[in-house]
């Protein structure tokens, strides 16, 4: 399923997949910066699977984390209104509970 098919929060901060809120990429990133970072992220993810030693795997996982942080999907939040990071929560257990409850069963199913 393409990422665009997942339900999103009204403020555009998260999408819902596997019944969890996942932080979206910082929309203030330039397209070229985002593309370059996504390319490094995909290379790092491949390196995790191809690692032959624990040290290689650790280095690859660190590269994944660095790329995710550069994209704004981990680390400090990219919004500045003081709202906390609710990533990893089920939407019904977050400030988005009303939004989640207002979705049709079909839309909620896309996020489950």
RODO-2510 file (C-alpha; in nm, 4 decimals, decimal comma):
residues 112
     n   res          X          Y          Z
     1     x     0,0000     0,0000     0,0000
     2     x     0,1368     0,3400    -0,0926
     3     x     0,1963     0,5799     0,1909
     4     x    -0,0602     0,8171     0,0380
     5     x    -0,3334     0,5596     0,1009
     6     x    -0,2913     0,5749     0,4784
     7     x    -0,5112     0,8056     0,6854
     8     x    -0,3413     1,1308     0,7824
     9     x    -0,3993     1,3631     1,0731
    10     x    -0,5682     1,6932     0,9866
    11     x    -0,2548     1,8908     1,0768
    12     x    -0,0389     1,6822     0,8399
    13     x     0,2037     1,5714     1,1088
    14     x     0,1300     1,1978     1,1045
    15     x    -0,0061     0,9164     0,8967
    16     x    -0,1559     0,6021     1,0492
    17     x    -0,0202     0,2583     0,9592
    18     x    -0,0213    -0,0646     1,1590
    19     x    -0,2543     0,1128     1,4051
    20     x     0,0152     0,3630     1,5037
    21     x     0,0897     0,7286     1,4367
    22     x     0,4028     0,7714     1,2246
    23     x     0,5616     1,1142     1,1928
    24     x     0,5708     1,2526     0,8402
    25     x     0,8674     1,4174     0,6738
    26     x     0,9275     1,7830     0,7549
    27     x     0,7393     1,9741     0,4818
    28     x     0,9861     2,2648     0,5012
    29     x     1,2639     2,0525     0,3464
    30     x     1,3450     2,1421    -0,0107
    31     x     1,2589     1,8782    -0,2666
    32     x     1,6250     1,8227    -0,3532
    33     x     1,7263     1,7858     0,0134
    34     x     1,4382     1,5462     0,0771
    35     x     1,5228     1,3345    -0,2288
    36     x     1,8917     1,3140    -0,1392
    37     x     1,8117     1,2134     0,2177
    38     x     1,5566     0,9524     0,1091
    39     x     1,8218     0,8087    -0,1246
    40     x     2,0676     0,7807     0,1667
    41     x     1,7922     0,6267     0,3808
    42     x     1,7206     0,3576     0,1204
    43     x     2,0926     0,2826     0,0847
    44     x     2,1246     0,2515     0,4627
    45     x     1,8225     0,0209     0,4825
    46     x     1,9740    -0,2028     0,2158
    47     x     2,3021    -0,2038     0,4077
    48     x     2,1199    -0,3291     0,7191
    49     x     2,0016    -0,6342     0,5254
    50     x     2,3406    -0,6922     0,3644
    51     x     2,5483    -0,6535     0,6804
    52     x     2,7756    -0,9480     0,7539
    53     x     2,8907    -0,8446     1,0984
    54     x     2,7333    -0,6826     1,4028
    55     x     2,9549    -0,3785     1,3488
    56     x     2,8356    -0,3390     0,9886
    57     x     2,4751    -0,3763     1,0974
    58     x     2,5206    -0,1190     1,3778
    59     x     2,6778     0,1291     1,1340
    60     x     2,3935     0,0770     0,8865
    61     x     2,1271     0,1193     1,1553
    62     x     2,2987     0,4382     1,2700
    63     x     2,2893     0,5647     0,9107
    64     x     1,9148     0,4874     0,8962
    65     x     1,8613     0,6820     1,2187
    66     x     2,0627     0,9777     1,0906
    67     x     1,8599     0,9946     0,7701
    68     x     1,5286     0,9650     0,9574
    69     x     1,6358     1,2512     1,1844
    70     x     1,7357     1,4647     0,8853
    71     x     1,3899     1,4031     0,7381
    72     x     1,2281     1,5088     1,0653
    73     x     1,0698     1,1687     1,1190
    74     x     1,2684     1,1155     1,4416
    75     x     1,4297     1,3399     1,6956
    76     x     1,3082     1,6920     1,7668
    77     x     0,9691     1,7704     1,6164
    78     x     0,9604     1,9962     1,3120
    79     x     0,6553     2,1948     1,4227
    80     x     0,6881     2,4865     1,6608
    81     x     0,3534     2,5171     1,8409
    82     x     0,4654     2,3195     2,1457
    83     x     0,2582     2,0099     2,0654
    84     x     0,4292     1,6916     2,1851
    85     x     0,5427     1,4087     1,9616
    86     x     0,2712     1,1431     1,9660
    87     x     0,4444     0,9065     1,7245
    88     x     0,3991     0,5412     1,8058
    89     x     0,0655     0,5871     1,9786
    90     x    -0,2589     0,4356     1,8591
    91     x    -0,4657     0,7279     1,7312
    92     x    -0,7469     0,6497     1,9752
    93     x    -0,4966     0,7048     2,2603
    94     x    -0,3767     1,0410     2,1325
    95     x    -0,4999     1,3932     2,0787
    96     x    -0,6282     1,2662     1,7420
    97     x    -0,8856     1,0325     1,8999
    98     x    -1,1847     1,2358     1,7804
    99     x    -1,0458     1,2541     1,4271
   100     x    -0,9787     0,8786     1,4293
   101     x    -1,3259     0,8040     1,5613
   102     x    -1,4794     1,0203     1,2889
   103     x    -1,3265     0,8183     1,0063
   104     x    -1,5340     0,5642     0,8221
   105     x    -1,4638     0,1990     0,9008
   106     x    -1,3023     0,1704     0,5572
   107     x    -1,0647     0,4598     0,6278
   108     x    -0,9731     0,3234     0,9703
   109     x    -0,9062    -0,0176     0,8118
   110     x    -0,6428     0,1449     0,5869
   111     x    -0,4567     0,2480     0,9017
   112     x    -0,4893    -0,0843     1,0794
***
